[in-house]
Structures are given as C-alpha cells and as structure tokens.
Amino acid sequence: MKKIFGLLLFACLILTVNGQQIYFETGKVFSLFDYKNSDGTSLTDLKGTTQNSLGLGFRMSLFKSPCHISIGVSNNKYGATRSDPALGNYSEWDVSYLDLNLGVDYEFFKPEMKNIERYGFSVFVKGICATDFMLKGKQRLNSLVFDLSGVEEFDKPVIFLKGAVGVYYYITRSYVPFLQYSLGKSFLVGNYAGQEKLRFLTHSVSLGFSVNLIYKK
C-alpha cells in the first residue's frame, strides 16, 4: 500500500506541471459512522471523532471561465467511539484513508488582475467525487487492539460525494491562501442485502495555499 501511495503521489506531482495552480491544504475532519449489521440494525450509540487531513492537487480553468476542474490526493483520517457503561466496555475505531478526488468549482467575485499586486477576496462553491482506499486502521476494545486490515467493511474502496464552499484571498495574482468547508457522504455500490453496511458522514474544515503556475486573466 505504501508503494501505491508513493506512485499516486508522484503521479499527482507530475500532473501539477500542466495545471494552472497547485495547492496544498491541511485541516480537520469530523466523521460519523453509520453502521448496520446483516439484520439491518443500526448502532445508535456511535459517536464521531475529529481527525487530521492533509492534501495536495492541481486546479485549472475551463475555457477561461470562472469554472475550474481540480484533481487531488489527500490523507484523511476517520474515527468513532462507543461505550457501554452497564458492561464496562469501551470501543474506539481509527482509520486512515488515501483519498483520490475530482472536483468542479465555480468562483464568484474574482478581483481583476491588472497588476501583479492585487488584493481581494473571492468565493467559490465546489462539487467533489472521491474514492478512498484504506491505508491502515485499528479498533480498540478496552485494552485489546485489533488490526482492521482485511475487514471488509473498512478495507474496500469507499465512494464519496462532497459539496464545499470556501473563500480565496488574493495576496497577489500568484499566491492565494484559502479556507474551505465541505460536507461529504459515502455511498455503497452493489448489492448488500443481508450484509453488514458501513457509511461515513464527514464535516471538514481546511486551510490551504494555492500557487498560480500559469496566470490567465
């Protein structure tokens, strides 16, 4: 899996050469697990946790319009906890995923860039489709720790659809920090009748920095 991550990271870096912008971002992900057993019964006492995320990618405009397409790779971590005071049990899940994502965004109120130095804000909305692959995971049950590698509910690819809003601040036309909030939900593909089901709901806040490699007005 480490070799796969390295190859994907290398591919993403190569792709940035042809992108108008490269970006880096880091932030926090609050995740909720939606788990149902083979009988369709949900675990209602699962609580979400907040974990870290780190990503990079490239972004380019479509036909010189305010619409942009982006391709990125990130490392997202999700978690959940569950406790049963009556039995004295405590469970905790921590999983780390490689996220490959494709996004389309529309930018509003972009400042005119007649000079190199031009301050200003813009706002964007974004739709994202992503596929996550588990890098590692563990479950803690009281003092016992279990490896989640090979556990089907976690170790299969996870399909996400996400919506995001954010703000760019143009320090210059080349250097642009940004703040983004996104809401994501995973979906199961295929027939899961009579099987255990696990879905994720995520709320993410990230702070990033974008660098324009090729500037087009």
N, C-alpha and C positions, 0 to 999 in steps of 0.2 A: 504493500500500500504506500510506503514511503517513496518507492521508485515512481509509482503512478503520480503521486502528488508533485514530485520533482519535475516530471515530464510535463504535467499540466501547467505548472508554474512557469517553466521555460517557454512553453508554447504561448502563454499569455504575454510574457515579456517580449517575445518576437512580434506578436500581433500589435503591441503598442507602437512599434516603429511606424506602422501605417495609420495609426489613429491620430486624430487631431489633438486629442487630450489624453493624458494618462492621469489616473487618480489613485490615491491611497486613502483608506478610511479605517477608523477604529471606533469601537463603541460597545454598547451593552445590549444584550438580548434577554428579554423576559419571555420564558417559554412555559406553556401549559401542555400537559399530556392528556389526550383523550383516548383512554384505553377501554376496550370492550373484550370480554372473554369469548370463547366459542359459543356460549349461550346467548350472547348479546347483552350481558350485564355489564354496566359501567362501574368503574371505581370512582366513586363520587368524592372521596376524601383526598385525592391527589392535589398537592399544592405546587405551584410553579416556583422557579428559581431564576435568578438573574446571573448570566454568564457573560463572557467576553466574546468579541468578534473582531476579526482583522481581515481586510480585503484590499485588492488592487484590481485595476482593469483599464480599459480604454473606452473612449467616447468620441463619436464623430457625428457631424450633422448630416441630415438627409437633404440633398439638393439645395443646400444653402438656406434651409428653412429653420424655424425655431424648434423643429422636431429633431431629436437625436436618437441614435441607437448606441447601446453600450454592451460590452461583453466583459465579464469579471469573474474572478475566482476569490473565494474567501474561506476562512476557517471559522465556523460558527459552533458554539457550544450550547447545548440544551440540558436542562435538568429538571428534576421533580423530587418531591419528598412525600412521605406518607407515614403517619404514626397511628398506633392503636394503643392508647393508654390502658385499656382494660387488660390487654395481653402483654403489655410492656414491650411491644415491638416497634422498631423504627426502621424505615427503608429510605434509601436515597439512590437516585439514578443520576449519573453524569456521563454525557456522551459528547463526542467531538466529531463534527462532520466537515467534509470538504464540499463546498457549495460552488457549483458552476451555474452562472446565471446570464440570462439575456434580457435586456431591458430596453424599453422605448419611453422617452420622456419628451415633454413639451415645456419650453422655457418662456416665461412671461416677463415683460418689462426689462429686457436686457438693455443695459446702457449702451449708447452709441460709443464706438471706439475709434474716434478720430485721432486721438493722441495715444501714445504708449501709456502715459499715466492717466488713468480714468477710474475714479472710484464710483461705486454704485452697487445696488442690490438688484437681484432678480429672483423670481420664484419659479419653481418647477413642480410638475406632477409626473409620476412615473409608474409604469406597469412593468412587472418583472415575472419571468418564468424561470424557475431554478430546479436543478436536480442535485440532491445531497447524497454523498456517499460516506458511510461511517468510517472514520479513521481509528477510533478507539472508544471504548465505553466500559463502564463498570457499574455494578449495583452493590450497594452496601446494605446488608440486613443485620442490624445490631452490630456485632463485632466481626461478622463474616463479610468478605468481599468476593464478588463473582465477576468474571470477565464476560462481557456481553458480545464478544466476537462470535459469530456463528448463530446468535439468537435471531431468528427470522424477523421478528417484529422490528428490530433495530438495524440489522445488518443488510437489509435490502435497500435499493435506491429509494429516496423519498422525493416526491414531486411537490413543489411549492408553487403557489400563485401569490404574488405580493403586490400591494399598492403602496406608493410612497409619495410624500410631499416634502419639499425642502426649500432652502434658501441658499443662493450663491452670493458671495461678496467679492466683487472685482477689486482687488488691490491694484492690479494693473490688468491689461488685457491678456497677460500671460500667466498670472498667478492668482488662483481663485480658491479660497477656502469655502467650505460649505457645511451645512447642517441638514441632516435628513432624519425623518421619522418614517418607519414602514410597518405595515401590518401584514402578516403572512399566515397562510393556512395550507397545510399539506393535504394531499388527496391520494386515495388508494386507487390503483389501476388494476383491473382484472376482477375475477370472481373470488370473493372472500366469504362466501356462505359457509357457516359452520366453522370459521377460523377466528383466531384472535386478531384484533384490529388495533392499530396504534396510529393516531394522527397527532400533529403538532399545531399549536396556535402560537404565533410569536409576535411580540412587540419589540421593535428595535429602534434605538436612537444612536446615530453615528455622527462623528465629526471627521471631515476629510479635507484633503488638499488636492486641487487639480492644477496641472501644468499644461498650457497650450503648446504643442509642438509646432503646429502649423496654424497660423491665425488667418481666418477668413471673415471679412466684415459681414 
